[in-house]
Amino acid sequence: MSRIAIIGAGAWGTGLAIVLGRKGTHDFQHEVRLWANEPEVSESIARSRINEHFLPGFILPESIRATSDLHTALEAAEIVVSVMPSQHCRALFERMAPDLGPEILFVSCTKGLEDGTLLRMTEVIGDVLRSRKFTPRMAALSGPSFAKEVARGDPTAVTVASLDGDVTRAVQQAFNDSRFRVYTNDDVIGVELGGALKNIIAIAAGVCDGVGLGHNSVAALITRGLAEVARLAVACGGRLDTMFGLAGLGDLVLTCTGDLSRNRSVGVELGKGRTLSDIIADMHGAVAEGVFTTKAALGLARKKNVEMPITEQMFAILENGKSPQQAIEELMTRATRSEI
């Protein structure tokens, strides 16, 4: 039996809890503790076995215990799965640090960048825990995976990346089952950046839909979006082949085209002319990571001297209220160039 703490009981954290909680035989079963920031979420799960707020309609296995107390969630944990919004990662790990030690295996499932520092989530976790005098054993898990479909048991494939082969194999063994297939990778940079940057392109894809554009436009956007995501990932030390795998192309296509994508949904509403503040207010606590990642991604691109025209236009729409129509016009009238 493995004792696993999942920190973050949004839709994705709850979906992963269901994956881990359903995995069991007579000889092996995980004990999962799911930490929710909102007491009403842990109370809902304790009462009905359902996360009514973030993932209604799915019964959580009995092996999952929900709590809003971090110490209780982390007590004797062997694996800590980090699924909080990116803007809360540092503060939460600073709160968690007294209960963490070098024997724990950390799995980051948050797809974002930290504003200001421009750090990936495993870098943020490492930054916090190294100040506690130990270097954490970490992996990043990413890939095309809507929480609702994962919870429903639809066949899903993801990838887990670490520089330590023992860590990737341990995470693969912990998560993999007949409905959730886990591949391994050693390109942590590529896997994390692919997962973070695709959210920006997904908002842009939603904008295309919101203004009434067709399939030609979205196909072009996804293709050129992948090109600029790959440019930045490679400039940061990631590998190009990762960008054509599950954490790159796979997640990009899903998030740009699927109706369950929160990032795409934000873009649709922007394309219809709604303000970002009104859109976020209607999300009732759910998070579209691309909204927070766009500024950091643009800062990272400028630091690495990488051209990211779609990201630049999305920043102008999100931060400066630029009209989607003007942004599209400027993208289409840029100086002509070779595709390759």
Buried (B, 14 or more C-beta within 10 A) or exposed (E): EBBBBBBBBBBBBBBBBBBBBBBBEEEEBBBBBBBBBBEEBBBBBEEEBBBBBBBEEBEBBEBBBBBBEBEBBBEEBBBBBBBBBBBBBBEBBEBBBEBBEEEBBBBBBBBBBBBEEBBBBBBBBBBBBEEBEBEBBBBBBBBBBBBBBBBBBEEBBBBBBBBBEEBBBBBBEBBBBEBBBBBBBBBBBBBBBBBBBBBBBBBBBBBBBBBEBEEEBBBBBBEBBBBBBBBBBBBBEBBEEBBBBBBBBBBBBBBBBBEEBBBBBBBBBBBBEBEBEEBBEEBEEBBBBBBBBBBBBBBBBEEBEBEBBBBBBBBBBBEEEBBBEEBBEBBEEEEEEEEE
